[in-house]
Amino acid sequence: MNTDGKLKRRGRKGFTLLELLLSIAVLMLIVVFAAGALSLGARSVAQGDTRMEYLERLRMSLSTLRAQIESQIPMRIEEDGNKRFIFKGDAKTLRLATGYSAWGSETGPVIVTYSVEDDGKGRKVLKVSEVLSGTETKRETVLLDASEISFEYEAINPAEPAAQWGESWAEADIIPTRVRVSLAEGKRSFVLIVPTHTQGSTATASSSPVAQTQTPLAQTQTPLSQMQTPPGGRPR
């Protein structure tokens, strides 16, 4: 019997140690690439969910802000011994009386104060606090956060061809015709312009109705759906 030939044929059916090591290395590379692809996909889904949550929260917050400004009530208070409208504001704060509560549970006029504050991480947060008129009950929460947030106020002057906007409003006997809320997120910006809907007390030098000075409720420089989101989860 030719035993040497049989041993040679049997030897061809197996793998050498080098072939086995190469196979294991290729398999490990495939596993690593597959795990990386799955991880990237999971991160993309998570970032998309975070972006949608942020945009939805932004939409609801601006809707609340718009409703409260539109429902502004020309109530007066005594301040420094003089009667004045509650409405008062500057670039970082806004105070007004409104019939619309952010919590939706109040039945009377509420005094609303918006304030822009630093969050300690290089961003701005917009806080809102409410006090039911005639009480000391106060509620406070954070509405939204962005790179920059500011308020501006409009007064109509018939002698000027364009509306006059300013970063502060301290007039005791008149209320601005519109309020502009500006937000910036990275290279993107968003602007909301809201009329006060208050006749007979707005900042105009003529007797023409306020309705003649109103413009659409919101004007955007960038649609919300086009705002990009970095890994941190906020549009930019």
C-alpha positions in Angstrom: 0.0 0.0 0.0 1.1 3.5 -0.8 0.7 5.1 2.6 2.8 8.2 1.6 0.2 9.2 -1.1 -2.7 8.9 1.3 -1.0 11.1 3.8 -0.3 13.7 1.2 -4.0 13.7 0.0 -5.2 14.0 3.6 -2.9 17.0 4.2 -4.6 19.0 1.4 -8.0 18.9 3.1 -7.0 21.2 6.1 -5.8 24.8 6.6 -2.4 26.0 7.5 -1.9 28.0 10.6 -1.2 31.1 8.5 -4.5 30.7 6.6 -6.4 30.3 9.8 -4.8 33.5 11.3 -5.6 35.5 8.1 -9.3 34.3 8.2 -9.6 35.3 11.9 -8.1 38.8 11.1 -10.5 39.3 8.2 -13.5 38.3 10.3 -12.4 40.7 13.1 -12.2 43.5 10.6 -15.7 42.8 9.3 -17.0 42.8 12.9 -15.3 46.1 13.6 -16.6 47.8 10.5 -20.1 46.4 11.1 -20.1 47.7 14.7 -18.9 51.1 13.6 -21.7 51.4 11.0 -24.3 50.4 13.6 -22.9 52.8 16.1 -23.0 55.6 13.5 -26.5 54.8 12.6 -27.6 54.8 16.2 -26.0 58.2 16.8 -27.6 59.7 13.7 -31.0 58.5 14.8 -30.4 59.9 18.3 -29.3 63.3 16.9 -32.4 63.4 14.6 -34.7 62.7 17.6 -32.9 65.4 19.7 -33.2 67.9 16.8 -36.9 67.2 16.4 -37.5 67.6 20.2 -35.6 70.9 20.2 -37.5 72.3 17.2 -40.8 71.2 18.7 -40.0 72.8 22.0 -38.9 76.0 20.2 -42.1 76.0 18.2 -44.3 75.6 21.4 -42.3 78.2 23.3 -42.6 80.8 20.6 -46.3 80.0 20.2 -46.7 80.7 23.9 -44.7 83.9 23.7 -46.7 85.1 20.8 -50.0 84.3 22.4 -49.1 86.2 25.6 -48.0 89.3 23.7 -51.1 89.3 21.5 -53.3 89.0 24.6 -51.5 91.9 26.3 -53.8 93.9 28.6 -53.2 97.6 29.1 -53.3 97.4 32.9 -51.7 100.1 35.1 -49.8 99.9 38.4 -48.4 102.4 40.7 -44.6 102.6 40.5 -42.5 105.3 42.2 -45.7 107.1 43.1 -47.0 107.4 39.6 -49.5 105.3 37.6 -48.0 103.6 34.5 -48.7 100.7 32.2 -47.3 97.4 33.4 -45.7 96.9 30.0 -42.0 97.6 30.3 -38.9 96.0 28.6 -35.4 96.2 27.4 -33.2 93.9 25.2 -33.0 91.2 27.9 -36.3 91.5 29.9 -40.0 92.0 29.1 -42.8 92.6 31.5 -46.5 92.7 30.6 -50.0 91.9 31.7 -51.8 89.3 29.7 -55.0 87.2 29.7 -53.1 84.1 28.5 -51.3 82.0 31.0 -48.4 79.8 29.9 -49.6 77.2 32.4 -53.2 77.4 31.1 -54.8 77.1 34.5 -55.1 80.7 35.6 -58.5 82.4 35.2 -57.6 86.0 35.6 -55.0 88.5 34.2 -51.4 87.4 35.0 -48.3 89.5 35.2 -45.6 87.9 33.0 -41.9 88.6 33.1 -39.5 87.2 30.5 -35.8 87.4 31.2 -32.7 86.3 29.2 -30.0 84.9 31.4 -26.6 83.1 30.9 -26.6 79.4 31.6 -23.0 79.3 32.6 -22.0 77.3 29.5 -21.9 80.1 26.9 -25.6 80.0 26.0 -28.7 82.0 26.8 -31.9 80.8 28.4 -35.2 82.5 28.2 -37.1 82.2 31.5 -40.7 83.1 32.1 -42.4 83.8 35.4 -46.1 84.5 36.1 -47.9 86.1 39.0 -51.7 86.0 39.1 -52.9 89.6 39.4 -53.8 90.5 43.0 -51.9 87.6 44.5 -48.3 86.7 45.3 -48.5 83.2 43.7 -45.5 82.9 41.3 -44.6 80.3 38.8 -41.3 80.1 36.8 -39.8 77.9 34.2 -37.3 77.9 31.3 -38.9 78.2 27.9 -36.0 77.7 25.6 -32.2 78.2 25.0 -30.2 79.6 22.1 -26.9 81.3 21.3 -28.5 84.7 21.5 -32.0 86.0 22.5 -33.1 89.6 22.5 -36.2 91.8 22.4 -37.0 95.0 20.5 -39.9 97.4 20.5 -41.6 99.4 17.7 -43.1 102.9 17.8 -44.9 104.4 14.8 -43.9 107.9 13.8 -45.9 109.4 10.9 -43.0 111.7 10.1 -40.7 108.7 9.5 -41.0 106.5 6.4 -40.1 103.3 8.3 -41.0 101.8 11.7 -38.7 102.8 14.6 -37.3 99.9 16.6 -35.5 100.3 19.9 -33.9 97.9 22.4 -35.7 99.4 25.5 -39.2 100.5 26.4 -39.8 102.5 29.5 -42.7 104.7 28.4 -45.3 104.9 31.2 -48.4 106.0 29.2 -48.0 104.2 25.8 -47.4 100.6 24.6 -45.3 99.6 21.6 -47.2 98.6 18.5 -45.1 95.5 18.0 -42.5 93.4 19.8 -39.7 91.7 17.9 -38.0 88.6 19.4 -34.7 87.6 17.8 -33.0 84.3 18.3 -29.6 83.1 17.0 -28.3 79.6 16.9 -24.9 79.3 15.4 -25.0 80.9 11.9 -28.8 80.7 11.8 -31.3 83.3 13.0 -35.0 83.4 13.6 -37.2 86.5 14.1 -40.7 86.6 15.5 -42.6 89.9 15.2 -45.9 90.1 17.2 -48.4 93.0 17.3 -49.7 94.0 20.7 -53.3 94.4 19.6 -53.9 97.3 22.0 -55.9 100.2 20.6 -55.9 103.6 22.1 -52.6 103.2 24.1 -50.1 102.3 21.5 -47.0 104.3 20.5 -48.2 106.2 17.6 -48.4 110.0 17.0 -51.6 109.7 15.0 -55.1 108.6 15.8 -55.2 105.9 13.1 -56.2 102.4 14.4 -53.5 100.0 15.4 -54.8 97.5 12.9 -53.4 99.7 10.1 -49.9 99.1 11.5 -50.0 95.4 12.0 -48.0 92.9 9.9 -48.1 89.1 9.8 -47.6 87.5 13.2 -44.3 85.9 12.4 -41.4 86.7 10.0 -38.6 84.2 9.7 -35.1 84.6 8.3 -34.6 80.8 8.4 -37.3 78.2 8.5 -37.1 76.0 11.5 -36.9 72.8 9.4 -33.7 74.0 7.8 -31.8 74.6 11.1 -29.0 72.1 11.3 -28.1 70.2 14.5 -24.5 69.5 15.7 -23.6 66.5 17.9 -24.6 68.5 20.9 -28.2 68.2 19.9 -29.0 71.9 19.1 -29.6 73.4 15.7 -26.9 75.7 14.3 
